[in-house]
Amino acid sequence: MDKENMLDLFREMVLIRHLEERAAELYQEGKIGGFLHLYIGQEAVASGIIAAREPRDRILTAYRDHGVAIAAGIEAKVVMAELLGKKTGTSHGFGGSMHMADVDKNYWGGHAIVGSHLPFAAGMAFADQYREEDNVTICFFGDGATNIGFFHEALNLSAVWDLPVLWVCENNQYGMGTAVKRASALEEIHKKADGYGIPNSRVEGMDVMKVYEAARDAIEHVRNEGPYFLEIMTYRYEGHSMGDPERYRSKEEVGQWEENDPVGIFRTFLLDGGHAGEDELNRLEEGVIDEIQEAVKFAEESPEPTWEDLINTVYVEEYRDEQWPR
């Protein structure tokens, strides 16, 4: 990866971090409603994986999707507008935090129902295989999703049909408030893929360059040979969602993981490797802060979606005009 791409990657991770921190503040101010699942601490996963993909490769993820949206190329102001339920958001304000998508960027969404998107990923990969196209479908999900039927059905089909899917388990140690070791009979989650004959590996998820290198190799395998399973070991610094009292883990545990901060690790890598100077990185961060301020302003000043906007997203034109006369 050349210097320009490294700096873009650093800026992206910083952008995700600041966007999520600002989103938490807006939620507490009552400007964001519903659920809000933050990606703070997991930035290296989405950024590292998606940096290795080609634009033609599809992305799906679960409900912790803001960081993945940014990494997929969606503008911060559009993500922020969706969080505030505005018409200028990724889903025109109708999806909110858990349902961000932009098919033009091959980002096929956040999905609120745990594991429900895994069969979708298998279906998209099957479509590519049927059309004899060598695209890859990248499917992110949490450790908790590996204990339900959707997971096993989707992995089984991907193995039976040699589908071009990269399965990415973001193991942040907890499924809501339950530790992996209390919910999964097999703590090394990547080994679950062995049951379906799918090659797999476990990767350090706080170092974006390690994630990128693993993803690059895995995507090449998927494009040429079939499904692959990556377990990314990461950690969320905030609760499962904004309403999480976090009684299941100690402040000391969180503090230990914060010492292994993905943004800080990458910053040190850039400085020590001579890829960037302190002033250069500081300017990038200052630019990100300005961008987030502008994104909030854009979102707050954007219009609310109307009833007509809602109908236009649900019904085809002929039926809509007949059933809902203007």
N, C-alpha and C positions, 0 to 999 in steps of 0.2 A: 504494500500500500504506500503510495507516495505521500509527500508532506501535505499537499492540498486536500487529499481525501482524509488524512488523519485529522487535520484541523476541522474539516466539515463534520467528522464523526464526533470530535470533542464538543463542538458547538451544539450539535444535535442533542447530546447527552445533557449538557447544561440547560438547553432549552426545555427538555422534558422535566428536569428537576425543578426549574423555576416555574414552569406552567403548573405543575402539580402543587407546589407550595402555595401559589396564588389561588389555585382552585380551592384548596382547603380553607383559605381565608374567606373567599366568596361564599363558600358553603356555610360557614359560621355566621356570615352576615345575612343569610337567608336568601341569597341571590341564586343559588343552585339548589334545586330540590331533588327529592328521591334519594337514591343511593349514590355514593361516591367512593370508588375503589382506587386508591392512589398507587402509582408505580414507583414511588420513591425507594431507591435501593436496588431496583431491578433494571435500571437504565441500560446496563451493558448487554442485557439479553436481547431485547428488541433491536437495539442499534447494531450489535455485532452480527446477528443473524441476517437482518435485512440488508446490511451493507454488502453481504456476500451474494445476494440474489440478483437476478436479471429482471428488468422491468416487466417482462412477460410472465414471470412467476407469481402465482397468487398467494395471498396471505389471508388467513383467518385466525381469530383469537377469541378469548373468552371475554368476561365483563371488565377486566382490568386493562382497558384498551386505549387509553389516551396516549400513553407512551408509544405504543405500537402504531397508532395513527400518525404521530409526528414522524417516526422513523420511516413510515411508508410514504412520506412526502406531503401529507396534508398540512396546510398552513396553521400556525398557532392560533391566528385570529378566528379561523373557521372551527377549530376544535373548541375554542373558548365560547364561541357563539352557540355551539350545540350544547355545551354544558349549561348555558343560561337559557336554553330553550328558545333560541331565536331563529328566524327564518333563514338567516345567512349561514346557519350551521351545516355540518356535513349531512345531516338527515333532516334539514329544514326545521329543526327544533322539535321534531316528533320522537326522536330516539333517545336523546339525553346521553348521560354518561356511559351507559352500557351498550349503546347501539350505534357506534360510529362506523361509517363505511364510505368508501369512494371507489366505485368499480372502475372509474377511469384510471385510477392508480393501482388497480388490481388488489385493492384492499376490500375484502368481502366481509368485513365486519367483526365487531364485537358481538358476542352472543351471551345473553343473560342466563340462559338455562345451562347448568353445568354439564359439559360434555356433549351438548346437543349438536355442536358444529363439527364434531369429528366425522360423523357419517356424511355431512356435506362435503368435507374435504376429500373423502374417498370418492364421492360422486363426481366432483370436479376433476380429480385425477383420472377417473375412468373415462370421462369425456375427452380429455386430452389424449389418452391412450387410444381411444376409439377413432379419433380424428388423425391419428399418427402424428401428433405434435409432441415435441420434446420439452414442454413446459413442466415446471415443478410446482406443486402445491405445498405451501409451508403452513403447518397447523400448530399454533401455540395453544397450550392448555396447562392447567395447574395440577399439582400432585393429587389433589382430591378427586379429579376427574378420572384417575386411573383405577378407581375402585367400583366403577359403575358399568352398566351394560353397553352404553354407547361406545365406550373405549374399546372393549373387547370385540364387539361386532365390527367396528371400523378397522382395527388392526388386523383382524382375521381376513377381512375382504381384501385389504391392501396386500397381504401376503399371498393369498390364493391367486390373485390376479396380477401380481407384480406391479402394483400401481405406483406412479411417480409421486409419492408423498414423503415429505420430511416431517416426521412427528417430533414436536419440540415440547418437552415437559419442563415447565418452569417450576422447579422444586424450591419453593420459598419456605420450606420446613413445616408449614401449617396449612391445613384445609379449614378455612375459617378459624376456629379456635382449637382445633384438634391437631396435635403433633402427628407427623407421618407415622412414627413408630407405634402409635396407639390406634391407627386406622388401617394400616396396610401390613399384611402378613409378610411382605417382602419390602424391606426398607430401601434397598437399592433398586429404585423404580425402573431403571433402564433394563434390568434383567427380566422384567415382565415381557419384553419384546422377544426374549428367547423362546417363549412358549409358542410363538408364531413363526419362528425361524427368521426374524428380522434382525439384521446387524444393528448393533447399538453401542453407545458409549456414554460415559459421564464426563461432564466438562465443568471446570471452575467458572462460575458465572459472574464473578465480580471483576474480572479482567476482560475488557472488551476485545482485546487483541486475541486472547485465547478463544473467546467465543467466535470471533470472526474466522479464525483459522479452522476451527472445528466445523463451522457451518459451511465454509468453502469446500472442504473435502466431502462433507456429507451431501451437499447439493450436487456435486459432481457424481457421486455414487448414485443418487436418486435418478438423475437425468439419464444415466447410462445403464443402470442395473435394476433399480426397483426401490422399495421403501427403506427408510433408515430411521432410527430412533435416537434422539439426543436428549439426555437428561441434563439440564443446566442447573447447577447448584447455586442458588441465589438467596436473597432475604429481603423481605419488605420491612422498611423501618417504621412505617405507620401501621395502624390496625387493619384488620380485614376490610373494613369500611369505616366511614367517619363515625359511626355509632358504636364502634367496638371499644369496650372498656379495657381490653387487653389483660384480663386477669390470668391468662394461661401462660404468660411468660414474664420474666423479670426485666427490670430496667438494665440490670447488669448484662443480661444476654444481648439485649438490643445494642447496648453500648459497645460490646465486643465486636459485633458485626459492623457497627458504624466506623470503627477503626479501619475496616477493610472496605472503605467507601469506593464504589466503582469510578465515580468522577475523579476523586483524588488519586486513585491508582493510575488512571490514564493520564492525568495531568503530570504526575511524576515521571511516567514513561516518556512523555513528550519532551519534558525538560532534560531529563538525564540522557536521553538519546540524541539530544541536539536537534530535535525536529522543530522546536519552537522555543521562543524566549518568554520570560515572565511577562513582559509588557505586551507581547502579542496575544497571549492567552487572556490577560486582563482585559484587553480591548474587546476580545470576542465575548467575554462574559458581560461587559458593559453594554455591548450591542444586544445581547439576549435580554437583559433587563429592560432596555428600551422597547424591544419587540413585544415583550409581555405586557408592558403598560399600554402600548398601542392596541394589542389584542383585546385587552379588557375594555378599553374605550370603544373599540369597534363593536364588541359584543353588546355592551350596554346601550349603545345608540342604535343597534339594529332593530328592525320591526319584529313584532310578534307574529307568528303564523296565524292565518285566519281559518275559518271553517271551510272556505272554498279551497284553501291550500290543502287541507286535510283530505277533502273529497277527491281532489286531483291526484293524490298519491295512492288512492285506494281503488277507484273505479276507472275502467276504460271510458273514453269520451262518450261513446254512443250510449252506454248504460247510464252514465252519470247525468247526461242531459235529459234523459227520459225520467229518471227517478228523482232527480234533484233540480227541478227547473229554477233558473236564476230569476 
